[in-house]
Amino acid sequence: MLLVLLDNFVTMGLKSLFPTRHKITGRCKMCGNCCREIRMKIAPAFLSSKFFTELVIRWISWLFDFYLIEIDFEHQDLVFSCYHRGEDGKCKNYFWRPSICRNYPLLDYFKKPVFLPGCGYYAED
């Protein structure tokens, strides 16, 4: 739990130092779609190495309590889901959720944001 708090603190600090070009508006509809399919980019060098890919998967699984659904080689994504998503789509571990969940939607600094279908958030330039 200390790692979750430290991760949240560092993430919030970096977000305040390096704001993105896009402004996020809207609100969460609490449908749980973002917890059902959590996509994380992985560097091509890691993806080409079975050892490093497995290391990243184990680290993310341990740190965030996620489980791997698939490796999307076409988009260079690791696709996870969360053990804490309830049948109603809501988080069963809301207070201790990791920064990737707490700060959704995460923004790529250089690209226009893409949201899941039906998401209540949208981006303004």
GIJOWO-V211474 format. One line per field, one symbol per residue. psi: psi as a letter, one per 30 degrees, with the letter a starting at -180 (. if undefined). A space follows every 50 residues. Layout:
# GIJOWO-V211474
psi: ???
This chain:
# GIJOWO-V211474
psi: eeeeeeeeeeeeeeeeeillfkkklalkfhfgeffejjkkkkkeeeefje eeeeeeeeeeeeefhlkkeljjeeghkkjllkfgklfgflkfheegklee eegkkkkkeflkkklkkfkfllkk.
